[in-house]
Amino acid sequence: MKKALIGLVAFLMLNYVAIDLAHLVGVIKQFPLFLFFENVFWLALYAVSLYCLGKNETKGYLILSSVAWFNAGRVSRSVITPYGELPRLWVPHLFLELIILIVALLSTLQLKEKLTKT
């Protein structure tokens, strides 16, 4: 399960890099600078999470779970607004949201397993 989770996180990190690269080369025309730096921020947090997972699994799963659940909440506003409406870019964000939720759920389950063994 750990390798699958690392693979999903790596795929998620590649998505953040791809979005920023698409903006830099001009594929995405309207892209607020704030979102560019937010993607870099999430990329860094996921990288730190994987590093911590390699050092200490329990702490790594705790950090990864926290990062993923918070990120899922952040992206969910791009899938559906607080008013129940679907924003313009909800379809690509839905795929991203599903990946983040899977990472959050798997890391939480792994953390639970680690904590119940001790």
Helices and strands as residue ranges (DSSP letters): H 2-24, H 33-55, H 57-79, H 90-117
